[in-house]
Amino acid sequence: MHQARYRRILRFAARAFVQIWWFELVLPRVGLGRVADRTRDARMLRLARRFRGLAVELGGLMIKVGQFMSSRLDVLPPEITAELAGLQDEVPAERFDDIRAAAEAELGMPLSHAFASFDPVPVAAASLGQAHRATLSPGDAADTGLDRVIVKVQRPGIDGIVAVDLAALRRVSRWAQRVRAVSSRVDAPALVEEFAETCHEEIDYLHEAASAERFASDFADDPRVSAPAVVWERSTRRVLTLEDVSAIKISDTVALRAAGIDPAEVAQVFAQVMLDQVFTHSFVHADPHPGNIFVTPSADGGWRLTFIDFGMMAEVPDTIRAGLRTLVIAVASRDSHGLIVAAQQIGVLLPSAQTAELERALTMLFARFGGMGFNELRDVDPREFQDFAREFGDTVRALPVQFPERMLLLMRAVSLTSGMCSALDPAFNIWEPVEPYATKLLRDESGGMLRDLGAQSMTNMSTLWRLPARVDAALNRLDSGSLTFDISSLELRLDRIIRVAYRAVSAVLFGGLLIGGVLLLEPAPGWGVGLMCASVVPLLHAVFGRR
């Protein structure tokens, strides 16, 4: 079964590579480039649909691959990314008998002993595992203070499926690396390795449990956010038991309004919380789709956002975080040049890129669409928007643009967040939650500059304070004749340069004597042979002379 799966993935990839090679490389070289251009959109769309069908049928990591590919706007055409954007990690549920056997093997006891009740109907079924509602036993309930829980159980044999899928992806990445158009924009093998690391973390439920506790600790003092408690006594690498925090799904606007909660306010708070994760905690929930976020009403009439499923988290390194700070400030101030600097800081845009055309496109973007909310964008003539998007996309894809591997999860989080906020509030304007961060970042940056200037001023004053005494000491040593200079290393370097010059002269002399001898061989054989023999002397000096 695993071999058949492996071969099927490779066959799909090979067919896609051959098709792209034929239409994008062969046809343009024989004068049929217009045929390739005319059919490109339809071909890319068919390719994306075939992959989507393959992913849904195979499950495993293929759905994850599709989700990641949907964010690679730097490498893939928009026809592919748009088709894959809606790929959901939902597959048919596993038979309960198999799930029960896997859970009991992990926990080392029958489910009837581990839990007071266990619902055989899953709450959710994904490609790597599925979740069931359960009730803790009286003893565990007394120890943890919890009663209702959600138990996540990995699909039986998922480790083998993940290994097969990763082996196939590694081979495909090596094929891709041989294509110059791909290798110049992205390190495909490195990308697969980071994807593999993320997948291994996602199927390690102990890692997810630790991430859940870290996330809860980050927002421990924030009443807007909560996360489920972990029941460590009933958790292993393949079974995870969490507090059941089910509430109103964030996308259920009807239920939100019925509870007296304004969806537009939820959108604003959600965007702010996601920005906090990036800029304050550097630890971001990378899968914030509607099934992973609840809105939980409180007794005092308020509400909070409850996050679940911490298998996919993004760490934000300091280098990327600094670039994102520059990016936010540039976007808020509509600064196209600052946006390019931010892209270079993050590593998205290579320093060698010719950015004049991109800066012009960004200036046009800010001038035409800057500050618009999603509802205002919908009023724009679709043809104008499509033409601008096509021109802007072509400009970006023509540049040496590549998203660092660490940015993939973060980009996924940003994409899902913007989609969620616009669905909650058609009038949602992304600039509103961004601008307070930009103001704060500017203030922090100004404070940091003042501190740096203060520290530099103190250092300069200290140097100036000591300078008269040091100058006086140097003059006294000069008067007494005790001031010396060590130039021995300089002398050695000069000797070496002189020897190299002599050898270069010998090499030139050898060439001249040899060529002269060859030219005189026919009219004056004696002189010719003599010059050729004489050329041996400068040759020996040039080759064996002292270095």
Secondary structure, DSSP 8 states (H G I E B T S, - for coil): -HHHHHHHHHHHHHHHHHHHHIIIIIHHHTT-HHHHHHHHHHHHHHHHHHHHHHHHHH-TTHHHHHHHHTT-TTTS-HHHHHHHTT--S------HHHHHHHHHHHHTS-HHHHEEEE-SS-SEE-SSEEEEEEEE-HHHHHHHS--EEEEEEE-TTHHHHHHHHHHHHHHHHHHHHTSHHHHTT--HHHHHHHHHHHHHHHT-HHHHHHHHHHHHHHTTT-TTEE---B-GGG--SSEEEEE----EETT-HHHHHHTT--HHHHHHHHHHHHHHIIIIISEEES---GGGEEEEE-TTS-EEEEE---SSEEE--HHHHHHHHHHHHHHHTT-HHHHHHHHHHHTSB-TT---HHHHHHHHHHHHHHTT--HHHHHTS-HHHHHHHHHHHHHHHHHS-B---TTHHHHHHHHHHHHHHHHHH-TT--THHHHHHHHHHHHHHHHHHHHHHHHHHHHHHHHHHHHHHHHHHHHHHHHHHT------HHHHHHHHHHHHHHHHHHHHHHHHHHHHHHHHHTTT-HHHHHHHHHHTHHHHHHHHHS--
